[in-house]
Amino acid sequence: MSRYPVWKIWGCLLRLVRWPASVGLLFSAVACASGSALHLVASSLPPEDGRHYRLFLYGGLDSNDFESVAILDREDDRFLVVSYSGTIKVNLLEGLTITEAQAEVRHFLGRNNYFNGMEPRAITGPDGQVIGYEIRSRYSPPVGRRADDLDTTYLFGPDNTVIFYIYYPPDIGSGADDFPGLAEH
């Protein structure tokens, strides 16, 4: 077995861990330590009740973007949902009824040719109260993709704010072919 120079191994490790993954892990560690992490629970969206919602649309950069998610926040509750997404664009629509929000989400997620429905999940706090909803795509089976290819983290912030962070998980390769230079030795 040959030994690789330390700088080649270190370079490969740096490619495995990206900045978003590091921040996501930091958020997760803080949430676990403080007990302020929020949870996702399979749910349906609420019925039409005349209330207004804010809708965050993340991703959807092209028509077959698998990395898309929508987050729904009721405007008149005590929680304010805010995005901490760095440089990635998050579109915000405000003042929507639940019916309008569902139509926007269906249009946004449905642009993917493999779209096969929506998977709403309730964002719940430590006491089980519903703070908002996360809505992802369900894809046709031949694609082999899941609706949870993106990682999301939800944390309580100051003054009843809920901060969400969405990031792409690191792509971990399957062998030396993924790391030029290692296969040479």
N, C-alpha and C positions, 0 to 999 in steps of 0.2 A: 504494500500500500504506500503510495507516494504521499509526501507531505506538501501541502499547499502553502505558499507565502501568506503570512498573516494578513497583509493588505488585500489579497484577493478574497479571502474568506470574509473579512470585514466589509468589503464592498458588496458582497452578495447579501450579507445580513442587512445592510442598509437598504437594499432594494426590497427586502421583504417587509420592512416596517416603514410605513409612510406617516407623514405628519397627521393626517386625519385619524388614522388608527390610534396614534399616540394620544391625541386629544380625547378621543372616544374612551380609551382605557382610563385616562385621568378622570373624566367625568364619571365613569362607572365606579372607580375606586372611591371618589369623593361621595358619591351617592350611597355606596355600601357603608362607608364609615359614618355618615351622618344620618342614615336611615331615611333620607328624603327622596329616594328614588321612586318613581311612579311606575305603574305596571300596565301592561296591555292585556285586555281580556276580550275574547271573541264576543261580539255583540252585533246587534242590528242598529241602524241609525234611528234616532228618535222620530216619532210621527210629527206631522205638521202641527205646530202649536202657535204660529204667529210670531215667534221670537226671531231675532236676527242673529246671524252667525258671521264669523270671519273665516275665510278659507285660504289656507296656505297651499300653494301648488309648487312642488319641488320636482325638478327634473323636466322630462318631456322635451329634451333638446332636439329630438328628431322624432319622426313618426314611429319608429320602432325602438324607442328608448325603453329598456327594461328597468332602468333605475328611476322610477317615478313614484311619488307618494303624495297624498293629500292629507292635510291636517285641518280638522274642523273645530272651531272654538266658539262657544256661545258668547255673544257680546255682553249680555246683561248679568252674567254671573260674577262672582267675586274674584275670579282668576283671569289674569291676562297672559295669554300665550305669546311668547316672543321667539324669534328664530336666532340661533347662533350658528350660522351656516358658513361663515367665512366668506370666500370669494364666489361661492356658488349662488346663482340667482334663485331666489324664492319669490314667486308672485303672490301678492296678497289681494284678495277680493273681500270687500266689507259690505255689510248691510244686506246679506242674502238670507232669504227664508230657507228652510231645510229643503224644500222642493227645488228651489233655484240652485242651492249648493249641490244637491245630488245630480242635477242635470250638468252642472259645470264639471263635477268630478267624473261623471260618466263620459263626457266629451273629452276631457283631458287625458284620462287613462285609456279610453277607447280608441285613441289614435293608433295604438299598437295593433298590428295585424293579428297578433296572437291573443288579444284581449278576449277573456271568456267570463267576465263578471268582476264584481268588486268584493273585497274582503274587508269589511269595517271591523275595527276593534276599539273598544272603549279605553281611554286613558284614565286610569283610576288612581286616586291618592291613597295615602296610608290607611284612611278610614273607609275605603271602598267607594267614596263619592266619585261620580263621573266628572272629569275635568274637561274632556274633549274627546275627539275621535280621530283615529288614524285610519286612512282608507288606502288600501293597496289593490293592485290588479291581481286577478286570478288568470293564469295563462292556459292555453290549450296544452294538453299533455305532450304532443310531439316536440314541443320546444325544450322540455327538460329544465325549465327555469321555474323558480319559486317566486312568490310575491315578496319574499323577505330577503332579496339580495342586498338591499341597503340595510345598514345598521342605524337604528335611531335610539337616542338616549333622551329621557325627559327628567328634568330636575326641578325642584322647587327653588325659586330665587327669592330675593327680598320682596316684601310687600305683596305677597300672593301672586307673584309672577311665576310662570312655568316656562322654563327655557328648554327648547328642544334643539338637539344637534343631530344632523344627519350626515353620515359619511359612508364612503365606499369601503368595504372591508379589504384588507390587503390581498392581493392575488398571490397565492403560494403555489409555486410551480411544482412540477412533478419529477424533476430530475436535473442532471447536470446540463442538459441542453438549454435550460432556462437561464443559465449563468455563463455567458461567454467567458472564456479564459479558464474555467475550471475543467472543462472537458479536454483541454489541450494537454494536461499533465497526467 
